[in-house]
């Protein structure tokens, strides 16, 4: 039986869970991707995509796969239900015109996570950015974007913050570790820097947020140049994911050994960081400098 998350509603997580179950069923049947593809008369890459958790599966295709694996009765009905739930649209699809598909996948995972642990090397995390900071960043990274497109992206960013960060009594626990460089690299407008620092200070006092800074004077430390985010989920059927965003694509790491390695690195970075209270003192000193 598939363990369903109480009150879970992210179709992205449903799809990931379905893909994992299809992969398990294929292996339990002793079949290779090639054998399944030959039986169904499809390309081998089609089977791989169905097991990737990145593409929706049509009901007719899901039923065909379940036929191959000999799945019947309650288990079949449960998987078909999971497939229907995975085909639904999340709240973020309203902003499909403003965000790339790769980010939609991440937001879909984020929507059902109960823990975020993240290290940022150069930029303020998106969930902690002010609208003006993000607008300044977009002006540099997307200089040709139309004003209405920029505002649409900002609208999405704020909506995401409202759901993940600002929601009262949120079960989400967020731990952010920032390289000091994140707090030194600012738009040319000092008022934006001041407002962003004050915003960070305010957010750091929320009960579900832990914010720490790794100061320059600690010297070298693990993964100092590479931003990564770890998402944790409430159900065992949904293993943790490491998300690494690049300029034009994104990487999702799900192998348990790899995820555990990143967890160790995160703990090593955190051991070098200022405590939450020291971080607030540090940010306060930067506000006076700005």
C-alpha positions as CSV (number, residue, x, y, z in Angstrom):
1,X,0.0,0.0,0.0
2,X,1.1,3.6,-0.7
3,X,1.3,5.8,2.4
4,X,-0.5,9.0,1.6
5,X,0.5,12.3,3.3
6,X,-2.3,13.7,5.6
7,X,-3.8,16.7,3.9
8,X,-1.1,16.5,1.1
9,X,-2.1,18.4,-2.0
10,X,0.9,18.8,-4.2
11,X,0.5,17.1,-7.6
12,X,4.2,17.2,-8.1
13,X,4.8,15.1,-5.0
14,X,2.0,12.8,-6.0
15,X,3.6,12.3,-9.4
16,X,7.0,11.6,-7.8
17,X,5.4,9.0,-5.6
18,X,3.6,7.4,-8.5
19,X,6.8,7.2,-10.5
20,X,8.6,5.6,-7.6
21,X,5.9,3.0,-7.3
22,X,6.0,2.3,-11.0
23,X,9.7,1.8,-10.8
24,X,9.3,-0.6,-7.9
25,X,6.6,-2.6,-9.6
26,X,8.7,-3.0,-12.8
27,X,11.7,-4.2,-10.8
28,X,9.5,-6.6,-8.7
29,X,8.2,-8.0,-12.0
30,X,11.8,-8.7,-13.1
31,X,11.4,-6.5,-16.2
32,X,13.8,-4.1,-17.8
33,X,12.8,-0.7,-19.3
34,X,13.5,-2.3,-22.7
35,X,11.2,-5.2,-22.0
36,X,8.4,-3.0,-20.9
37,X,8.8,-0.7,-23.9
38,X,8.7,-3.7,-26.3
39,X,5.5,-5.0,-24.7
40,X,3.8,-1.7,-25.0
41,X,5.2,-0.8,-28.4
42,X,6.8,2.4,-27.1
43,X,10.3,3.8,-27.0
44,X,12.5,2.9,-24.0
45,X,12.8,6.6,-23.2
46,X,9.1,6.7,-22.7
47,X,9.3,4.2,-19.8
48,X,12.2,6.1,-18.3
49,X,10.2,9.3,-18.4
50,X,7.2,7.6,-16.7
51,X,9.6,6.6,-13.9
52,X,11.3,10.0,-13.6
53,X,8.5,11.8,-11.8
54,X,9.0,14.8,-14.1
55,X,6.2,14.2,-16.7
56,X,2.5,13.5,-16.1
57,X,1.2,10.1,-17.1
58,X,-2.0,9.8,-19.1
59,X,-4.6,7.5,-17.5
60,X,-4.6,5.2,-20.5
61,X,-0.8,4.9,-20.3
62,X,-0.9,4.3,-16.5
63,X,-3.5,1.5,-17.0
64,X,-1.3,-0.1,-19.7
65,X,1.7,-0.1,-17.3
66,X,-0.4,-1.6,-14.5
67,X,-1.6,-4.3,-16.9
68,X,2.0,-5.2,-17.7
69,X,2.9,-5.4,-14.0
70,X,-0.2,-7.4,-13.2
71,X,-1.6,-4.9,-10.7
72,X,-5.2,-5.5,-9.9
73,X,-7.8,-4.9,-7.1
74,X,-7.3,-2.2,-4.4
75,X,-3.7,-1.5,-5.3
76,X,-4.6,-0.7,-8.9
77,X,-7.4,1.6,-7.8
78,X,-5.1,3.4,-5.4
79,X,-2.5,3.9,-8.1
80,X,-5.1,5.2,-10.6
81,X,-6.3,7.6,-7.9
82,X,-2.8,8.7,-7.4
83,X,-2.4,9.3,-11.1
84,X,-5.5,11.5,-11.2
85,X,-4.3,13.5,-8.3
86,X,-0.9,13.9,-9.9
87,X,-2.6,15.3,-13.0
88,X,-4.2,18.1,-11.1
89,X,-2.7,21.6,-11.3
90,X,-1.1,23.2,-8.3
91,X,-1.6,26.9,-7.3
92,X,1.6,27.8,-9.0
93,X,0.3,26.9,-12.4
94,X,-1.6,30.2,-12.4
95,X,1.9,31.8,-12.8
96,X,3.0,29.4,-15.6
97,X,3.6,32.4,-17.8
98,X,6.1,33.8,-15.4
99,X,8.2,30.9,-14.2
100,X,10.1,28.2,-16.1
101,X,8.9,24.6,-15.9
102,X,12.0,23.5,-14.0
103,X,11.1,26.0,-11.2
104,X,7.4,24.7,-11.2
105,X,8.7,21.3,-10.4
106,X,10.7,22.6,-7.5
107,X,7.8,24.7,-6.2
108,X,5.6,21.6,-6.4
109,X,8.0,19.7,-4.2
110,X,8.3,22.7,-1.9
111,X,4.5,22.8,-1.4
112,X,4.5,19.5,0.4
113,X,7.8,19.6,2.2
114,X,7.9,20.2,5.9
115,X,11.6,21.0,6.2
116,X,13.9,23.2,4.1
117,X,17.6,23.3,4.8
118,X,19.5,25.6,2.4
119,X,23.0,27.1,2.0
120,X,23.4,30.2,-0.2
121,X,26.8,31.4,-1.4
122,X,26.0,34.7,-3.2
123,X,22.4,35.8,-3.1
124,X,19.6,36.2,-0.6
125,X,17.3,33.2,-0.8
126,X,14.2,33.8,-2.9
127,X,11.9,33.0,0.0
128,X,13.6,35.8,2.1
129,X,13.9,38.5,-0.6
130,X,12.1,41.8,-0.6
131,X,10.2,42.7,-3.8
132,X,12.7,45.6,-4.5
133,X,15.7,43.3,-4.1
134,X,14.3,40.8,-6.5
135,X,13.3,43.5,-8.9
136,X,16.9,44.8,-8.9
137,X,18.2,41.3,-9.4
138,X,15.9,40.8,-12.4
139,X,17.0,44.1,-13.9
140,X,20.5,42.6,-14.1
141,X,19.8,39.0,-15.1
142,X,16.8,39.7,-17.4
143,X,17.5,43.2,-18.7
144,X,15.3,42.8,-21.8
145,X,12.2,41.5,-19.9
146,X,9.0,43.6,-20.3
147,X,7.9,45.5,-17.2
148,X,4.7,43.5,-16.9
149,X,6.7,40.3,-17.1
150,X,8.9,41.4,-14.3
151,X,6.0,42.4,-12.1
152,X,4.4,39.0,-12.8
153,X,7.5,37.2,-11.6
154,X,7.6,39.4,-8.5
155,X,3.9,38.6,-7.8
156,X,4.7,34.9,-8.0
157,X,7.7,35.3,-5.7
158,X,5.6,37.1,-3.1
159,X,2.8,34.5,-3.4
160,X,5.3,31.7,-2.8
161,X,6.7,33.5,0.3
162,X,3.2,34.0,1.7
163,X,2.5,30.2,1.5
164,X,5.9,29.0,2.7
165,X,7.3,31.6,5.0
166,X,4.5,33.9,6.2
167,X,1.7,31.5,6.9
168,X,0.7,31.5,10.5
169,X,1.2,28.2,12.4
170,X,3.1,26.7,9.5
171,X,4.5,23.2,10.0
172,X,7.4,24.1,7.7
173,X,10.7,24.4,9.4
174,X,13.2,26.5,7.4
175,X,17.0,26.7,8.1
176,X,19.0,29.1,5.9
177,X,22.8,29.4,6.1
178,X,24.2,32.4,4.2
179,X,27.7,33.1,3.2
180,X,28.6,36.6,4.3
181,X,28.9,37.5,0.6
182,X,25.1,37.3,0.4
183,X,25.0,40.3,2.8
184,X,27.7,42.2,1.0
185,X,26.6,42.1,-2.6
186,X,23.9,44.7,-3.0
187,X,22.0,46.7,-5.7
188,X,23.5,50.2,-6.1
189,X,20.5,51.7,-4.1
190,X,21.5,51.7,-0.4
191,X,17.8,51.9,0.6
192,X,17.1,48.5,-1.0
193,X,20.0,47.0,1.0
194,X,18.8,48.6,4.2
195,X,15.2,47.3,3.6
196,X,16.5,43.8,2.8
197,X,18.6,43.6,5.9
198,X,15.8,44.7,8.1
199,X,13.5,42.2,6.4
200,X,16.0,39.4,7.2
201,X,16.3,40.5,10.8
202,X,12.5,40.4,11.1
203,X,12.2,37.0,9.5
204,X,14.9,35.6,11.6
205,X,12.7,36.1,14.7
206,X,9.9,33.9,13.4
207,X,9.6,30.6,15.3
208,X,9.8,28.4,12.2
209,X,12.9,30.1,10.7
210,X,16.5,29.7,11.6
211,X,18.9,32.1,9.9
212,X,22.7,31.8,10.3
213,X,25.6,33.5,8.6
214,X,29.1,32.2,7.8
215,X,31.4,35.2,8.2
216,X,34.4,35.7,6.0
217,X,36.8,35.3,8.9
218,X,36.2,31.6,9.3
219,X,38.3,31.0,6.2
220,X,37.6,28.1,3.9
221,X,34.7,25.7,4.6
222,X,32.9,22.8,2.7
223,X,30.9,23.7,-0.4
224,X,31.5,27.4,0.2
225,X,30.9,28.2,-3.5
226,X,27.9,26.0,-4.2
227,X,24.3,26.9,-3.3
228,X,22.0,23.9,-2.6
229,X,18.6,23.3,-1.0
230,X,17.4,20.2,0.8
231,X,13.7,19.4,1.0
232,X,12.4,17.0,3.6
233,X,8.9,15.4,3.5
234,X,6.6,14.0,6.2
235,X,6.0,10.6,4.5
236,X,8.6,7.9,4.2
237,X,7.4,7.2,0.6
238,X,8.7,10.7,-0.3
239,X,12.5,10.7,0.3
240,X,14.4,13.9,0.8
241,X,15.6,15.8,-2.3
242,X,18.7,18.0,-2.9
243,X,18.0,20.8,-5.4
244,X,20.8,22.6,-7.2
245,X,19.8,25.5,-9.4
246,X,22.1,26.6,-12.3
247,X,21.7,29.5,-14.7
248,X,19.8,27.6,-17.3
249,X,18.8,24.3,-15.7
250,X,18.3,22.6,-12.4
251,X,19.5,19.4,-10.8
252,X,17.5,17.1,-8.5
253,X,19.5,14.6,-6.5
254,X,17.5,11.8,-4.8
255,X,20.0,9.0,-4.3
256,X,20.0,8.3,-0.5
257,X,23.8,8.2,-0.2
258,X,24.1,11.5,-2.1
259,X,21.4,13.2,0.0
260,X,23.1,12.0,3.1
261,X,26.4,13.4,1.9
262,X,24.8,16.8,1.4
263,X,23.2,16.6,4.8
264,X,26.7,16.0,6.3
265,X,28.0,19.0,4.3
266,X,25.2,21.2,5.6
267,X,26.0,20.2,9.2
268,X,29.7,21.0,8.6
269,X,28.8,24.4,7.2
270,X,26.4,25.1,10.1
271,X,29.2,24.3,12.5
272,X,31.2,27.2,11.0
273,X,28.3,29.6,11.1
274,X,27.4,32.2,13.7
275,X,24.6,31.2,16.0
276,X,21.1,32.6,15.3
277,X,21.5,35.3,18.0
278,X,25.0,36.2,16.8
279,X,23.6,36.4,13.3
280,X,21.0,38.9,14.3
281,X,23.7,41.0,16.0
282,X,25.8,40.7,12.8
283,X,22.9,41.8,10.6
284,X,22.1,44.7,12.9
285,X,25.7,45.9,12.6
286,X,25.4,45.8,8.8
287,X,22.3,47.9,8.9
288,X,24.2,50.6,10.7
289,X,26.9,50.4,8.0
290,X,24.5,50.4,5.0
